[in-house]
């Protein structure tokens, strides 16, 4: 009898232990997050709002405030700078998922802060003239600096650059309450970096060729005659063309019995003529 009784007792203990172990080994189920929050304005501060996070089962948060700003704080503080209607989005997350909710709030009565901005584009048909288009918000006065010594107070200036390069264009936008500024790089290419002067003559004179020297260096020999008018372009055969950057250059020319001297002016992008008159 005792043996049977002990067997029954042992069986019962085993079953209880098995049930306990089975129950205790069941995995803990993490519930999905539920995003929720409330928003209210702060008295006395027209742009300031209070956010109360009411999310359930969340470990992490992502806020978007509708004005380009964001936060991962649980209950961030936010103050808007410009009147408008803003949609606030909260994403609540945990290890098994995420949930999202949004609320809108209208902000009014704020001081209008300036936001500076502009675009620019070349004027059609020109490598050096740039149209600047003002994109500033809440501004009524402007100060432009273009990185080459030029400046303007126009709202939308057109500027002509004199040389190739990368220039930092800066706009300072203002109103009675605030100032903001922005800079952008403007790349200028395609402006001619040299010019030409062509020497020619209108008669044979003593019948000899004319040697031409510019800046103490011989440039060539004139051995043709332009009997009337002016040559149509630089670089024509039989004449002498001097090419260089902007500036004034001394020259000297001589034939068998005649000589000429003086100063020529080179202008970038231009073809100029110098007559050695007979």
SULGI-V355402 format. One record per backbone hydrogen bond with DSSP energy under -0.5 kcal/mol. CO is the residue of the C=O (numbers start at 1). NH is the residue of the N-H. If there is no record, write none. Layout:
# SULGI-V355402
co->CO nh->NH
co->CO nh->NH
This chain:
# SULGI-V355402
co->1 nh->5
co->2 nh->6
co->3 nh->7
co->4 nh->8
co->5 nh->9
co->6 nh->10
co->7 nh->11
co->8 nh->12
co->9 nh->13
co->10 nh->14
co->11 nh->15
co->12 nh->16
co->13 nh->17
co->14 nh->18
co->15 nh->19
co->16 nh->20
co->17 nh->21
co->18 nh->22
co->19 nh->23
co->20 nh->24
co->21 nh->25
co->23 nh->26
co->28 nh->30
co->29 nh->31
co->34 nh->56
co->36 nh->54
co->36 nh->55
co->38 nh->52
co->40 nh->50
co->41 nh->43
co->42 nh->45
co->45 nh->48
co->47 nh->80
co->48 nh->42
co->49 nh->78
co->50 nh->40
co->50 nh->52
co->51 nh->53
co->52 nh->38
co->52 nh->54
co->56 nh->34
co->60 nh->93
co->62 nh->91
co->63 nh->71
co->64 nh->89
co->69 nh->65
co->71 nh->63
co->78 nh->49
co->81 nh->113
co->84 nh->86
co->84 nh->107
co->86 nh->88
co->86 nh->105
co->88 nh->103
co->89 nh->64
co->90 nh->92
co->90 nh->101
co->91 nh->62
co->92 nh->99
co->93 nh->59
co->93 nh->60
co->97 nh->94
co->99 nh->92
co->101 nh->90
co->103 nh->88
co->105 nh->86
co->105 nh->107
co->107 nh->84
co->111 nh->113
co->115 nh->137
co->117 nh->135
co->117 nh->136
co->119 nh->133
co->121 nh->131
co->123 nh->126
co->128 nh->130
co->128 nh->161
co->129 nh->123
co->130 nh->132
co->130 nh->159
co->131 nh->121
co->131 nh->133
co->132 nh->134
co->133 nh->119
co->137 nh->115
co->141 nh->174
co->143 nh->172
co->144 nh->152
co->145 nh->170
co->150 nh->146
co->152 nh->144
co->157 nh->132
co->159 nh->130
co->159 nh->161
co->165 nh->167
co->165 nh->188
co->167 nh->169
co->167 nh->186
co->169 nh->184
co->170 nh->145
co->171 nh->173
co->171 nh->182
co->172 nh->143
co->173 nh->180
co->174 nh->140
co->174 nh->141
co->178 nh->175
co->180 nh->173
co->182 nh->171
co->184 nh->169
co->185 nh->187
co->186 nh->167
co->186 nh->188
co->187 nh->189
co->188 nh->165
co->194 nh->269
co->195 nh->244
co->196 nh->272
co->197 nh->199
co->197 nh->242
co->198 nh->274
co->199 nh->240
co->200 nh->276
co->201 nh->226
co->204 nh->207
co->204 nh->208
co->209 nh->211
co->210 nh->222
co->211 nh->254
co->212 nh->219
co->212 nh->220
co->213 nh->252
co->214 nh->217
co->217 nh->214
co->220 nh->212
co->221 nh->223
co->222 nh->210
co->225 nh->227
co->233 nh->236
co->236 nh->239
co->238 nh->223
co->238 nh->224
co->240 nh->199
co->241 nh->243
co->242 nh->197
co->244 nh->195
co->247 nh->266
co->249 nh->264
co->250 nh->215
co->251 nh->262
co->252 nh->213
co->253 nh->260
co->254 nh->211
co->258 nh->255
co->260 nh->253
co->262 nh->251
co->264 nh->249
co->264 nh->266
co->266 nh->247
co->267 nh->270
co->270 nh->196
co->270 nh->272
co->272 nh->198
co->274 nh->200
co->275 nh->277
co->276 nh->202
